[in-house]
Amino acid sequence: MEEENNQLEFYKTILTKVSFDRILFEKEFNKALIGLSNKDSDELRRWKRKFLFDKFQSDLIRKSF
C-alpha cells in the first residue's frame, strides 16, 4: 500500500514537471496508467482532470492581465 502511494506521488511529480509539453504529458500519463493499480489509476485520472483544469484557469488569468 505504501509503495503504491509512493508510485502515485512519483507519477504526479513527473507529470507536473512535463506539463509544459502536452504530448509528453500524455505519453507519461499513459505510461503511469500501465504501472499503477486500478485504484491508483483512477486516482491519477481524477488528479489529471483537476490539474489540467487548474492549469487552464491559471493560464487564462495570466493572459487576461
C-alpha positions in Angstrom: 0.0 0.0 0.0 2.7 2.4 1.0 4.7 1.5 -2.2 1.7 2.1 -4.4 1.1 5.5 -2.8 4.8 6.4 -3.4 4.4 5.4 -7.1 1.3 7.5 -7.5 3.1 10.5 -6.0 6.1 9.9 -8.2 4.0 9.9 -11.3 2.2 13.1 -10.2 5.6 14.7 -9.7 6.8 13.6 -13.2 3.6 14.8 -14.8 3.8 18.2 -13.1 7.4 18.6 -14.4 6.5 17.7 -18.0 3.2 19.6 -18.1 4.9 22.3 -20.4 4.5 19.8 -23.3 1.1 18.4 -23.9 2.3 15.4 -26.0 5.0 14.5 -23.5 2.4 14.9 -20.6 0.0 12.4 -22.3 2.8 10.0 -23.1 3.9 10.0 -19.4 0.3 9.8 -18.2 -0.3 6.7 -20.3 2.9 5.1 -19.1 1.8 5.8 -15.5 -1.5 4.1 -16.0 0.2 0.9 -17.1 2.4 0.9 -13.9 -0.3 1.6 -11.4 -3.1 -0.4 -9.8 -6.7 0.2 -10.9 -7.4 2.2 -7.8 -4.3 4.4 -8.2 -5.1 4.7 -12.0 -8.5 6.1 -11.1 -7.0 8.5 -8.6 -4.4 9.6 -11.2 -7.2 10.3 -13.7 -9.1 12.4 -11.1 -5.8 14.3 -10.3 -5.2 14.9 -14.1 -8.7 16.5 -14.5 -8.1 18.8 -11.6 -4.5 19.6 -12.5 -5.4 20.5 -16.1 -8.5 22.5 -15.0 -6.4 24.5 -12.5 -3.6 25.0 -15.1 -6.1 26.1 -17.7 -7.6 28.6 -15.3 -4.2 29.9 -14.3 -3.2 30.4 -17.9 -6.4 32.3 -18.6 -5.9 34.6 -15.7 -2.3 35.3 -16.7 -3.3 36.1 -20.3 -6.0 38.4 -19.2 -3.6 40.8 -17.4 
